[in-house]
Each structure stands twice: as C-alpha cells, then as structure tokens.
Amino acid sequence: MGSINEEERKGKEREKVQVSAEARIENRVVAVKDSHTDETRRVQLACNFVNLLATK
C-alpha cells in the first residue's frame, strides 16, 4: 500500500516540475516578444525623428 502512495507522490512531483518548466519557457517567449516590440518601437521613433528633421 505504501508504494502506491509513493508512486502517486512522485507522479505529482513530476507534474509540478513539468508545469514549472513550461511556465519558464512561456515567460522567456513573452520576454523575447517584449524586447522585439521595444526594438521595433525604438526604430519607428528614430525613423519618425529623421523624417521630421528632413521635412523642416
């Protein structure tokens, strides 16, 4: 009987590790998307500034 509880506990621990790993991967993907968005925004602002200077 004790071995069934042990296996169940190990299974739950494995599941927690899997969920944790998936969450870390998801956070990295979001961070990469955010940094890409920031870079795009900076380039757009720089282009706007250059265009503004060129029109004066």
N, C-alpha and C positions, 0 to 999 in steps of 0.2 A: 504494500500500500504506500509506503514511504517513497518508493521510486517513482510512482505515478506523479506525486506532488512535486518531486524534484524535477522531473521532465517538464511538467507544466510551468514551473518557475523558470527553468532555463528557456523554454519557448517564449515566455513573456519578456524575458530579458533580451532575447534576440530580436523580438519585435520592437522593443524600445530602441535598441541600437539602430535598427533599420530605419525607423521613423526619424530618429535624430540625424542620421546620415542624409536622408532625403531632405530634411529641413535645411541642413547646412548647404547642400547643393543648391537648393532653391534660393537661399539667401545670396549665394555667390552669383547666380544668374541675375537676380534683381540688381545687385551691386554693379555688375558689368553693364546692364542696360542703363542704369542711372548714370554711370560715368560716360557712356556713349552719348546719352542725351545732353549731359553737361558740355561735352566736347562739341556737339552739334550746335548747341546754343551759343557757345563762345565763337565758333566760326561764323555763325549767322550775324552776331553782333559786330564782329570785325568787318564783315562784308558791308553791313549797313553803314558803319562808320566811314569806310573807304568811299562808298557811294555818295555819302553825304558830303565828304570833302571834295569829291570830283565834281559835284553839281554846283559848288559855290564859285 
